[in-house]
């Protein structure tokens, strides 16, 4: 059976238009947006965003603002510019209004930088190298088990109490020992730069394949593109916000959040929708619970996802839940692990098949990079294909030898890197096609490496370095790969040359990294200590507990899990063939690939709700009603983002250090 390339949104589907109601005005394309004021404002907002994410999590103990693939930390500053700053300029200085390309440049900068601060990345960067010296004791025997394999140049030393003070708070007469942090954090920084450059280079290489050949829909890109649409009405509001439907959508999440803010003061009982509110529903004994949870942000953006993808995700999630329950009732051990492996196999097959589909394009790119091909043009990319190929090769080679210098064996290092890049690429592809803002890795690369070899077959040095690799192998935001893919899409919609933009993005990333790392370290010393920090600190601590388990107990994939991997890959292959050859086929392979990721379990009911809403709209009014409904869902997202920001402000003023979580998984 032949497989032919097929658009993710074939002509005739309501999603086939790039962003619904019309394209933004171009005003000369992206190059015209590279103004000093746009770049300056983008960098300033990135600096604020990096501080805000850390402050909200560790000082205010409020929302986690950077965890999603379209994070609140990027959306709120951008919406502030679109609605407030640009609105004021339209009213009082109409000749100084930010154009659509300028607004998109601002979004590029803040959005890409948002992959850095907080739980997604820098918290692991700070936590993983600092945990061993503080939590080692005679009971867990960390010193005896693995301390000799810790590379001292990557671990925060504790000779001057740098680590203990960080986790317990600085004494009144103490001085923050910044020097003890500089060398380890700088060395880690070189690894992360190599990883980001390799990831960004991959996105340059795959842009034409994903956007021009396969025509992936990129639902997340619709949000900024719709918000910057312009016309000649002279209104202070963006075009989409002049619809009454927009304000209906805007009012729903904002009302719920404002009501719940009032409940902080015990004025009213809370409305248990959104935020961290969820109700576990169990279908039967031994079945895992389904979390009933309303997620306004996902419902808003999920409306732009293709109907068959939404349908496939909740159907396969439900089938996975039933499969685990039935297998458990029959007494089969490790049922959840087997089913997880099954869908992981599907995820790997989906990702690898995407690369196979791109083989002709990749061949053309390689020929262009070595100067033997002239059939493909790279003048519209962020940088040339030759630079991109060099970036991929240099980045991977540097990371490989970095891991070797840490003490890892050749086989373990190669497996870790290959798994990590495959997972990052797969997540990026899924988000580009499905718009799943809440999507984590189906498996952490370092854990998959251990289970593949078996902990008994790996040296303790390998196990130790694999645990240290949590700094990047847990990164579900793919360290900017996913952001760069969406930047590519938005750049295509605006049009114009992209050269010169990438250095600005790199500058924003570096600035966000420095600010978020320095501020996280500062808060550890300045408050009662990082021992009270949550999110990634807890995960990283459990990572070292798992390391001790790996050393003390033989751990590897069971025969059932290996069988699950194979069966899952085979089912994914069948689904891919059906999807590409039968237009009537209702099940998308993405649904199979992601059905058992943890984050999908948190939004499964919201996926069903938005699928049902969209299906009814298309049934009743077709494409016309679908387009008319888009402002409602953009309004819902804007209202939710504003509500999250208002809740944070209330926490800072009235509930310092004991805030309320609105935005979370």
N, C-alpha and C positions, 0 to 999 in steps of 0.2 A: 504494500500500500504506500503510495507516494505521499509525501508531506509537503505541502506548499505553504509559503508564507501567507499569513492572513492578518489583516489589520485587526487590532484589538477592538476597534469600533467601526465595523463595516458600514458602508454607505446605507442610509436608511434607518439606522439606529439613532435614537435621540442623543446619544453621547458622541456621535461622530463629529459634531462641531467642536473645535478646539476648546472653546470656553463659553458656549451657550449663546448669549444674546448679542455677541458681536465682538470684534477684536478691538483692543485699545488703539487709540491713535498713535501713529508712529513718530511723528515729529523728527524724522531724520534717523531713527533707529537708536540702538543702544549707545553708539558713540556719542550722540548728542546728550545722553544722560550722564556722561562721565564729566560732570562739572565739579568744580572745587567745593561748592556748597553741598552737593549731593554726597560726594565722597566724605567730606568732613562730618556731615550730619550722620551718615551711616556708621562711621567709626565711633563717633560720640555715643550713639545709641547702642553700639556693640559693647562699649565700655560700661555703660549703665546696665545693660542686660547681664553682663558677666557678674557684676556686683549684686544685682537684684536676685539672680538665681541662688547664689550662695546665701545671701542674707535671709531670703524667704525660708530656705530649708533649715539652716543652722542657728540663726539668730531669732527670727520671728516664729520658727516652727510652724510655718504656714504651708502653702501649696508647693508642689514640686513642678517647677515652671519649665523645665527643659526636657522632660521625659519623652514627649511624643515627636513624631516625625514632622509635625507642623506645630512647634511648641508655642505656648502662651508667651514665653519670654521673647519670642521674635514677633508674634502677632500684635501684642499690645503696643510696643513702640512704633511699629509700622502703622497701625490704625490711628495712633496719636498724630502721626504726620498727615495721614490721608484726611482724617475728619477734623482735627483741631488746627494744626499748623496751616495746612493747605486751605482749610475753610476760612481762617482769618486772612490769609493772603488774598483769597478770592474776593473777600469783602473790602479789604482796605488797601491792597496793593496788587491788583489783578495782573499787572505786567510781571510780577515776581513769583507767580504761582509755579509750583513744581510740576513739570511735565510728566507724562506717563513714563518715558524712559528714565527720568531722574528718580521717580518713585520706585521703579523696578530695581535700579542700581542700589538704592537705599535698602530695599528688601533683600537683594542678593547678599549684601554685606552682613546684615544682622542675622538673616536666616542661616547662612553658612557658619557664622561664628557661634550660633546657638547650639551647635553640636558639641561644643567644648565644655562649658561650665556645668557643675553640679553632678548629680547622680549618673548621668550618661557617660562621663569621662573623667573630669579632673578629680572628682571625689575618690575614684579608684586609684588615680595617679598618686594622690596624697596618702590614701589609706594603706595600700598594699606594701609600700616600702617601709612604712612606719610601724606596722602592727607587731612584727616578730619580737622586737626587743621589749615591748611593753607587756605583752600577754604571755610571754614564756614564763613557766614556773615548774616546780618539781612535780606537779601532778600531770601536766600534759607532756612533759619531757621534750619540749621543742628543741632545747639546746642539744640534747643527746641525739634526737632523731634527724635533724636537718640543718642545724646552724652552720656546720662546717661547709655546707654547699651554698650558702647565701653569698652572692657576690658583693663584697663590701662596698664597691663603688656604686652600687644601685640601692643600698639600704641606708636608711637614716641612722647614723651612729648615736649611741646614748652615753658616751663617756662624760659629756657635760650636761647630762640630764635632759637633752633636747627632746627625746621621745616621751619621757615621763611627764615633763612639764606640758607637753602638747596635749597629752591625754588627761591630765589632772588639773591643768590651769597653772599659769605662771605665778610663782610666789611674789609677794609685794615688793621684794628687793631684787627680783630677777630681771634679766634682760633677754629678750627673744633671741635665741641662738641661730640667726639666719644662716650663718656660714655653714652649719652642719647640714643644711638642706640644699645648698647650691649645687654641689657636685653630683649627688645622686639624681636630683630632679633635672639637671641639665643633660646628663647622659640619657635618661629616659626620654627627654625632649627630642634628642636626635633620632631616636627610634620612631617616635610618633610623627615627626616631620617626614621621614622616609615613607611611613605607612600612608600618610595623607597624600603625598605627592604621587605615590604609586596608585592610590585610589582615584585621585583626580585625573591622572593620566588615562586610566581605564575608562573613565567616563567620557573623556575626549575621544578615545578610540571607538567607543560604542555609540556615540551620539547619533550618527547617521543611521546606523542599524535600527536603533530603538525608535527614533523620532520620525525619520523619513521613510524607512523601509517597512518596519513593523507597525509604525504609527501607534505606539502606546499612548494611552489617553492622558496620563499624568493628572489624576483628579486633584491632587494637592495644588498644582500650579494654577488651577482655576481661581482659587481664592484671591491671590494678589492681582491676577489679571482682570478679574471682574471688578475689583475695588478701584483700579486705576483707569477704568474706561472713562472716556471724556466725550462731551458734546459741547454745543455752543449755547446752552441754555443760560449760562451765567449764574447758576445756582451754586451756593457754597457747599452743597453736599455732593458726594460722588453720584454718578448717574444711577447706580443700582439702589442707592439709599433714598431716591425720590419716589420709590414705589411704596404704596401703603402696605403691601404684602411684606416688605422688608421689616417694617416696624412691628407687624404682628409677630413675626419670627423673633425679632429682637426682644420683645417684651416677655416671652415665655421663660427662658433661662434666667433672665435678669430678675424677674419677679420671684422666682424660686430662690435664687441666691440672696436677694434682699430680704426676703422673708426669713431665711435661715440665719442671716446676719442678725436680725431682730431676736432670733432664738438664742443667740450667744448671750444676750442679756436677760434671758428667761422671760421675755415679754410674751412670747408665743411658743407653742411646740413646733419643732422643725418639720418641714416637708421632706420626707425621706426619699428624695430624688436627686440624682447627680452626686458629685463629690465621692465620699467613701461609703455611701449608703448602698448596701446590697443585701438581698435576701437569698439564701441558698435554698434551692428547690431540688429535692431528691425524687427521682422517678420511681425507685424501688430499693429495697434493701441491697446493699453491696454496690449500688450504682454511685458514681461520683456525683456530687451536687452540681447543679447548673446555677450559676450566679445570676440572679435577676437584678440587673442594674441598668439605670438609664444614664447614658453618656451623651450629653448634648453636643459636645464637640464632634464626636464621631458621627452622630446622626446628621449633623449639619454638613460635614464633608463627605460622608458616605453616600449622600444623595447624588453625588456626581460620579459614583462608581457604577460600572455596568451592572445591570440587573442580574445577569447570569452569574457573575462573580459573587455578588452578595448572596444569592440563592445557594450557590455551591458551598460557600463557607459555612453557613449555618446548618445545611443538610449534613455535610461531612462531620461537623462538630457534634451534631446530635447522634450520628451513627457511631462516632468514636466513643461517646459517652455510653451508648447502649452496648457496644462491643466490650468495653471494660467491665460493665456490670454483668453481662452474660458470662464472660470468661471467669470473673470472680465467683459467680454462683456455681460454676463447675469446678472450682477449687484450683484453677490454673495459677501458679505463682507468678509474681511480678507482671501482672496484667497491664498496669499503667505504663510500665517501662517498655513492654512489647509493643503496645499501641503507639507510644511515642516514637519508638524506633521505626515503626511502619510508616508513619507520616514524615519522619526525617528522611527515610529513603525516598519518599515522594518528593520532598523538597530538593534533595540532591539531584534527582533525575530531572526535575523541572528546570533547575539552574543549568545543568550540563547540556540539556537539550537546547536551551536558549543560546548557548555558545556554539553548538553544532549548527543551529540555524544561521548563525553569524559567520560561518566559516569562510564563505566567499568574500565577505566584507573584510574580515580579518586578514585574509590573504592579500587583498588590495592595499590595506593599510601597511602591511609589512613591506610590500614592494615599493610603496610611496616613501616609506621611511628610509629605505636603503638606496633610494634614487633611481629605481628601475621601473616605477609605475607612474603614469601621468593621467590615468583615467579617473582618478578620484581627487577632488579638490579639498584642501584642508585650510584654505584661507579664511573660512568662516568659523574656525575653532578657536578656543582660548589660546592654544599654542599649536605648533605644527605636529604632524604625526611622528616626525623624527624625534622631536622633544618628548612626545608622549611615550613612544617606545622606549626611549632612554630612561624616562621616569619610572616606567614599570620595571625594567630590568635592574636599574640601579637601586630602586627602592627595595625590591625583593632580595637582591644580593646583599645589600647592607643589612636588612633585617635578619637574613639567614646567618650571616657571620656574627652579628650582634648576639643572637641566641647561642651560637657556638661558643663565643667568648664568655658568655655567662656560665657555661658548663654543660650545655645540653648536647646530646648525641646527634649525629647527622640525621638519622632516621626520624627521631622525635621532632627535631626542628623542622624538617621538611614536611612532616605530617601536620604539625601545628599550623605552619604558614599556609599550606595548601587548603586545609580545612577552614581556616579563618577567612582567607580571601574568597573561598567558595560561598561561605555563609554570608559574608558582607555583600557579595555580588547578588546572591539570591534574594536577600532582604531588599536590596535596592531595586531589583527588578520587580518584586512583588508590590512594593510601595508605589513604584512608577505606574504599574498597571492597575492596581486595586485601590490605591489611596488609603491604605490602612494606617492611620496615624498612630494607632496603638498596636505595634507589632514588635515583639522582641525576637531574639535569636531562637530558632527551634532547639538548639543545643549549644552549649558553650564549647568553643573549639578546644580549649585545654582539657576539658573533661572527656570529650569525644576521643582525643588522642590517647588519654590514659586507658579508657575502656577498650579502645581498638587493640592496643598492645597487651593490655592487662598489667595491672600495677606490679605484679610479681616479676614481669619481664622487663621492667624499666628500672634503671639505676635510681637510687635516691636523689642523685643530682638532677636527673630528668624530671622527677616528680616535683622537686623543689622549684626548679625553673618554670615548670608548667604552672605551678601555683602563682609564681610572680607574674606570669603572663596574664593574670586577671586584669592587669592594668589596661589591656586592650582587647583581650579575647571575649570579654563580657559586653563589649560595646555595641548595643543594638542600634545605635544611631550611626554605626559604620564609620565613625570618625570622619564624617563629611562626605563620604562617597554618595550617599543618598541625596544629600543637599546639593552636591554638584550636578547630579543627574537632573534635578528639578530646575536648577539654575540654567542648565542647557536648554530645557524645554521652554522656560520663560524667555530666554534669549531668542529662541527661534520665533516665538510669537511676536515679540517686539520688532525683531529684524535688526539688520545692521551688523557692523564688525564688532568682534568681542576682544580683540587683542588689547592688552593694557588693563583689563579688568582683573585678571588672575592675581597680579601682584597686590592689588588692593584687598582681595579676599584673603590672601596669605597674611597681610598686615593685620587684618581684623582677627584672624585665628590666633596669631601670636599674642596680640593684645588681650584677647579674651582668656587665653591660657594663663598668661602672667597674672592678670587681675584676679581670676578665680582661684588659682593656686595660692597666691600670696594672701588673699583674703581668707581662704579656708584655713591656712596655717595660722594666720593672725587670730582668728576666732577661737581656735583651739587653745592658744595661750591666753587670750584676753578674757575668755569666759571661764566656766567651771571645768572646761576640758573637753576634748573630742571623744572621751569615753561615753559621753551622752549623745553623740551624734548618731543618727540613724542611717537609713537607706544604704548606700554602698559600703559604709563602714561596717555595718552588720554583716553584709554579704562577704566582704573581704575577710573578716574575722572567721566566719564559718568556712571560708576557703582553706585557711590554715588548719582548722579542725579536720576538714576532709583530707588534707595532706597527711596528717597523722594517721588517719584511718587507712589511707592508701598504703602507707609504709607498714602498718601493723597487720593489715588484713589484705589478702589477695582479692583484687577487684577487677572484673572485666565484663564485657558483654556476654550474656548467656547465649546458648544456642537459639532460644526463642527470639531473642532480640536480633541476632544476625538474620534469622529467618524473616523477622518482621521488616528489617531493612530491605531485604531482597524482594519480598512480596509488595512492599510499599512502592519501591522503584518500578516494579513491573506494572502495578495498577496505574501509577502516574504516566507511564509510557503509553498505556492503552487510552487513558484520558486525553493525553496530548494528541494522539493520532485521531481520535474521534473529534476533538475540538477543531483541528485544522482541516478535517476532510468533510465534516457534516455540519452545515450551517444551522441545522435544526437541533443539534446536540445541546442539551440544557446545562450540562455540568462542566464547569471550567476547572482545569488542573490546579489552578491556584488554590481553590477550596480544599483539595486533598493535601496540598503541600503545607498549608498553615493551620489546618484544623486543630492540631494538638499543641500549638504553642500556648504558653501560659497566658499571654495578653489576650488572645482570642477568647479564652475562657472568661475574661473579665468583660468583654464587650459583645458576647454572642447574642444576648437578648436585644441589644441595641442594633446589631446587624439584622436580626429578624425584623425589628420594628421599621427600620429605614427601608428594607427590602419590600415590606408590605405596603408602606406608604407610596413608594415609587411605583410599585406594580399597579396599585389602584389608580394613581394619577395617569399613568400611561394607558391603562385600560379605558378610563373615562374620557380623557382629553388628548391622548397621543402626544406627539412632539410639541404641539402648541402649548398645551397645559403644562408640560414638563418645563418648558422655557419660562413660562409665566410664574412657575413656582420657585425658580432658582433664587430670586431675591429673598424669599421667606427663609431659606436655609442659610444664605449668607448673613442675613439679619440675626438668625439664631446663633451663629458663630460669633458675631460681633457682640451680641448681648452677653454671651457666656464669657468671652474674654474680658469684657468690662466688669462683669460680676466677680471674676477671679481677682482682678486688680483691686476692686473695692473691698473685697473680703480681706486681702492682704493689708490694705491701709487701715482697716478697722483693727486687725490683729496688732499691728505695730503701735497704734495709739492706745487701745484699751486692753489688749491682751498680750503685752510684751513677753516673749519667751514661752508663751503657752497658746499659740495660735490654733487656727482651725484649717484643716486640709480640705480644699475644694477641688483642686486639680491633682489627680493622682492616677494610678493604674485602675 
